[in-house]
Amino acid sequence: MRFTAGFIPLFLAATVSSAPAGWDQKCLQGATFSQETTDKSPLVEDCRQVIRNIEGGGVWLSDFWRDLAKHGSCAFGVDEDKSAEGMAYQVGNRDIIGIMDHAIQQFEKNGHVGASGIVYCHNQWDGHTRLKWAIHTPL
């Protein structure tokens, strides 16, 4: 089983399941990272739980700002760059795990982590879309 999503005008309807041996990668390597850790940033343990929750596999499809995975105080969200508005993009669980692992290793401070950056991921036209990503506290 896999994560699948379909775009319905004005709404994004997604169904979530996990792939038995799923390591889905939809983004190019070489994401950029900016440190944003403060004492109000997500708890590292919650971010590690996000990673554990998606280890089984998954691909997310969207075309606007969206938290793709979250647990407790930690969310991983992405949004397309303004130059690519309206173009659906895909992000795989391996992409999220790699970015979150790196951010935790580099930017953990007093049990908290916050980070953002840029990554290029597959889009609906068989190219790549520039996405902004963030590890943040969900609203």
Secondary structure, 3 states (H helix, E strand, C coil): CCCEEEEECCEEEEECCCCCCCCCCCECCCCCCEECCCCCCCEHHHHHHHHHHHCCCCEEEECCCEEEEEECCEEEEEEECHHHCCCCEEEEHHHHHHHHHHHHHHHCECCECCEEEEEEEEECCCCEEEEEEEEECCC
